């Protein structure tokens, strides 16, 4: 799935560049809209790929459990019993 999303992202960027290069001479708003659609599709595909990679790392245990932000961590003093 990750390879598919990477391929979609790369192909979307290439399509956006080709649309801009092919229609650059004629100009027009449709050229910009088409290139923008392909660029947004590429960004979404790369973002989804990154999310899937992070979820796989969590599943495989490569991310240390118990990583806590220092802003939310509270220190509880230990009381000797």
Biotite code that builds the C-alpha atoms (Angstrom):
import biotite.structure as struc

atoms = struc.array([
    struc.Atom([0.000, 0.000, 0.000], chain_id="A", res_id=1, res_name="UNK", atom_name="CA", element="C"),
    struc.Atom([2.843, 2.367, 0.816], chain_id="A", res_id=2, res_name="UNK", atom_name="CA", element="C"),
    struc.Atom([4.497, 1.708, -2.552], chain_id="A", res_id=3, res_name="UNK", atom_name="CA", element="C"),
    struc.Atom([1.217, 2.446, -4.313], chain_id="A", res_id=4, res_name="UNK", atom_name="CA", element="C"),
    struc.Atom([0.832, 5.771, -2.492], chain_id="A", res_id=5, res_name="UNK", atom_name="CA", element="C"),
    struc.Atom([4.429, 6.722, -3.258], chain_id="A", res_id=6, res_name="UNK", atom_name="CA", element="C"),
    struc.Atom([3.891, 5.898, -6.930], chain_id="A", res_id=7, res_name="UNK", atom_name="CA", element="C"),
    struc.Atom([0.655, 7.917, -7.012], chain_id="A", res_id=8, res_name="UNK", atom_name="CA", element="C"),
    struc.Atom([2.431, 10.862, -5.406], chain_id="A", res_id=9, res_name="UNK", atom_name="CA", element="C"),
    struc.Atom([5.320, 10.820, -7.849], chain_id="A", res_id=10, res_name="UNK", atom_name="CA", element="C"),
    struc.Atom([3.066, 10.376, -10.870], chain_id="A", res_id=11, res_name="UNK", atom_name="CA", element="C"),
    struc.Atom([0.830, 13.209, -9.683], chain_id="A", res_id=12, res_name="UNK", atom_name="CA", element="C"),
    struc.Atom([3.783, 15.573, -9.412], chain_id="A", res_id=13, res_name="UNK", atom_name="CA", element="C"),
    struc.Atom([4.965, 14.565, -12.880], chain_id="A", res_id=14, res_name="UNK", atom_name="CA", element="C"),
    struc.Atom([1.474, 15.067, -14.313], chain_id="A", res_id=15, res_name="UNK", atom_name="CA", element="C"),
    struc.Atom([1.224, 18.490, -12.688], chain_id="A", res_id=16, res_name="UNK", atom_name="CA", element="C"),
    struc.Atom([4.556, 19.523, -14.192], chain_id="A", res_id=17, res_name="UNK", atom_name="CA", element="C"),
    struc.Atom([3.630, 18.153, -17.603], chain_id="A", res_id=18, res_name="UNK", atom_name="CA", element="C"),
    struc.Atom([0.281, 19.974, -17.585], chain_id="A", res_id=19, res_name="UNK", atom_name="CA", element="C"),
    struc.Atom([2.038, 23.206, -16.769], chain_id="A", res_id=20, res_name="UNK", atom_name="CA", element="C"),
    struc.Atom([4.709, 22.674, -19.447], chain_id="A", res_id=21, res_name="UNK", atom_name="CA", element="C"),
    struc.Atom([2.290, 21.593, -22.167], chain_id="A", res_id=22, res_name="UNK", atom_name="CA", element="C"),
    struc.Atom([-0.254, 24.344, -21.637], chain_id="A", res_id=23, res_name="UNK", atom_name="CA", element="C"),
    struc.Atom([2.113, 27.101, -20.522], chain_id="A", res_id=24, res_name="UNK", atom_name="CA", element="C"),
    struc.Atom([1.980, 28.795, -23.902], chain_id="A", res_id=25, res_name="UNK", atom_name="CA", element="C"),
    struc.Atom([-1.809, 28.980, -24.090], chain_id="A", res_id=26, res_name="UNK", atom_name="CA", element="C"),
    struc.Atom([-2.184, 29.866, -20.423], chain_id="A", res_id=27, res_name="UNK", atom_name="CA", element="C"),
    struc.Atom([-5.620, 30.066, -18.929], chain_id="A", res_id=28, res_name="UNK", atom_name="CA", element="C"),
    struc.Atom([-7.153, 29.256, -15.602], chain_id="A", res_id=29, res_name="UNK", atom_name="CA", element="C"),
    struc.Atom([-7.852, 25.625, -16.465], chain_id="A", res_id=30, res_name="UNK", atom_name="CA", element="C"),
    struc.Atom([-4.142, 24.936, -16.755], chain_id="A", res_id=31, res_name="UNK", atom_name="CA", element="C"),
    struc.Atom([-3.506, 26.189, -13.248], chain_id="A", res_id=32, res_name="UNK", atom_name="CA", element="C"),
    struc.Atom([-6.545, 24.335, -11.882], chain_id="A", res_id=33, res_name="UNK", atom_name="CA", element="C"),
    struc.Atom([-5.477, 21.049, -13.483], chain_id="A", res_id=34, res_name="UNK", atom_name="CA", element="C"),
    struc.Atom([-1.920, 21.370, -12.231], chain_id="A", res_id=35, res_name="UNK", atom_name="CA", element="C"),
    struc.Atom([-3.229, 22.269, -8.781], chain_id="A", res_id=36, res_name="UNK", atom_name="CA", element="C"),
    struc.Atom([-5.449, 19.197, -8.663], chain_id="A", res_id=37, res_name="UNK", atom_name="CA", element="C"),
    struc.Atom([-2.519, 16.932, -9.490], chain_id="A", res_id=38, res_name="UNK", atom_name="CA", element="C"),
    struc.Atom([-0.305, 18.686, -6.947], chain_id="A", res_id=39, res_name="UNK", atom_name="CA", element="C"),
    struc.Atom([-2.921, 18.311, -4.206], chain_id="A", res_id=40, res_name="UNK", atom_name="CA", element="C"),
    struc.Atom([-3.331, 14.620, -5.081], chain_id="A", res_id=41, res_name="UNK", atom_name="CA", element="C"),
    struc.Atom([0.428, 14.182, -4.713], chain_id="A", res_id=42, res_name="UNK", atom_name="CA", element="C"),
    struc.Atom([0.506, 15.919, -1.337], chain_id="A", res_id=43, res_name="UNK", atom_name="CA", element="C"),
    struc.Atom([-2.372, 13.806, -0.044], chain_id="A", res_id=44, res_name="UNK", atom_name="CA", element="C"),
    struc.Atom([-0.736, 10.601, -1.314], chain_id="A", res_id=45, res_name="UNK", atom_name="CA", element="C"),
    struc.Atom([2.585, 11.424, 0.360], chain_id="A", res_id=46, res_name="UNK", atom_name="CA", element="C"),
    struc.Atom([0.798, 12.381, 3.585], chain_id="A", res_id=47, res_name="UNK", atom_name="CA", element="C"),
    struc.Atom([-1.140, 9.115, 3.649], chain_id="A", res_id=48, res_name="UNK", atom_name="CA", element="C"),
    struc.Atom([2.064, 7.194, 2.982], chain_id="A", res_id=49, res_name="UNK", atom_name="CA", element="C"),
    struc.Atom([3.716, 8.871, 5.966], chain_id="A", res_id=50, res_name="UNK", atom_name="CA", element="C"),
    struc.Atom([0.737, 8.061, 8.205], chain_id="A", res_id=51, res_name="UNK", atom_name="CA", element="C"),
    struc.Atom([0.824, 4.414, 7.147], chain_id="A", res_id=52, res_name="UNK", atom_name="CA", element="C"),
    struc.Atom([4.587, 4.275, 7.775], chain_id="A", res_id=53, res_name="UNK", atom_name="CA", element="C"),
    struc.Atom([4.138, 5.704, 11.274], chain_id="A", res_id=54, res_name="UNK", atom_name="CA", element="C"),
    struc.Atom([1.358, 3.233, 12.069], chain_id="A", res_id=55, res_name="UNK", atom_name="CA", element="C"),
    struc.Atom([3.534, 0.359, 10.850], chain_id="A", res_id=56, res_name="UNK", atom_name="CA", element="C"),
    struc.Atom([6.389, 1.529, 13.096], chain_id="A", res_id=57, res_name="UNK", atom_name="CA", element="C"),
    struc.Atom([4.056, 1.649, 16.080], chain_id="A", res_id=58, res_name="UNK", atom_name="CA", element="C"),
    struc.Atom([2.706, -1.816, 15.267], chain_id="A", res_id=59, res_name="UNK", atom_name="CA", element="C"),
    struc.Atom([6.193, -3.279, 14.879], chain_id="A", res_id=60, res_name="UNK", atom_name="CA", element="C"),
    struc.Atom([7.410, -1.680, 18.104], chain_id="A", res_id=61, res_name="UNK", atom_name="CA", element="C"),
    struc.Atom([10.120, 0.438, 16.489], chain_id="A", res_id=62, res_name="UNK", atom_name="CA", element="C"),
    struc.Atom([8.776, 3.537, 18.219], chain_id="A", res_id=63, res_name="UNK", atom_name="CA", element="C"),
    struc.Atom([9.600, 3.607, 21.922], chain_id="A", res_id=64, res_name="UNK", atom_name="CA", element="C"),
    struc.Atom([6.458, 3.334, 24.003], chain_id="A", res_id=65, res_name="UNK", atom_name="CA", element="C"),
    struc.Atom([6.076, 5.883, 26.726], chain_id="A", res_id=66, res_name="UNK", atom_name="CA", element="C"),
    struc.Atom([7.413, 8.870, 24.848], chain_id="A", res_id=67, res_name="UNK", atom_name="CA", element="C"),
    struc.Atom([5.748, 11.740, 26.685], chain_id="A", res_id=68, res_name="UNK", atom_name="CA", element="C"),
    struc.Atom([5.886, 15.417, 25.995], chain_id="A", res_id=69, res_name="UNK", atom_name="CA", element="C"),
    struc.Atom([7.641, 17.389, 28.710], chain_id="A", res_id=70, res_name="UNK", atom_name="CA", element="C"),
    struc.Atom([4.772, 19.881, 28.779], chain_id="A", res_id=71, res_name="UNK", atom_name="CA", element="C"),
    struc.Atom([2.204, 17.274, 29.816], chain_id="A", res_id=72, res_name="UNK", atom_name="CA", element="C"),
    struc.Atom([4.393, 15.143, 32.062], chain_id="A", res_id=73, res_name="UNK", atom_name="CA", element="C"),
    struc.Atom([3.838, 15.484, 35.773], chain_id="A", res_id=74, res_name="UNK", atom_name="CA", element="C"),
    struc.Atom([6.324, 14.334, 38.344], chain_id="A", res_id=75, res_name="UNK", atom_name="CA", element="C"),
    struc.Atom([4.909, 12.337, 41.227], chain_id="A", res_id=76, res_name="UNK", atom_name="CA", element="C"),
    struc.Atom([7.339, 12.226, 44.133], chain_id="A", res_id=77, res_name="UNK", atom_name="CA", element="C"),
    struc.Atom([7.957, 8.777, 45.485], chain_id="A", res_id=78, res_name="UNK", atom_name="CA", element="C"),
    struc.Atom([7.112, 8.348, 49.132], chain_id="A", res_id=79, res_name="UNK", atom_name="CA", element="C"),
    struc.Atom([9.182, 5.781, 51.032], chain_id="A", res_id=80, res_name="UNK", atom_name="CA", element="C"),
    struc.Atom([6.984, 3.220, 52.728], chain_id="A", res_id=81, res_name="UNK", atom_name="CA", element="C"),
])
